[in-house]
């Protein structure tokens, strides 16, 4: 019983750590692209457009994608 109890925790925290690393590295990459575009163009409009294009889809689609993923995987759990 104890080994089964620890098994799901190990899997859960492994997935949680992977998602955290992925989320952080994605944000770092988006910021690097934004800084690169601003350094090349020296334009505030490019800064605004690149920021919106980079982060707005995550902010708008993230909650819906999370709900759909939970509903889909809830069938299997």
Secondary structure, DSSP 4 states (H G I P E B T S, - for coil): -HHHHHHHHHHHHHHHHHHHHHHHHHHHHHHHHHHHHHHHH--HHHHHHHHHHHHHHHHHHHHHHHHHHHHHHHHH-
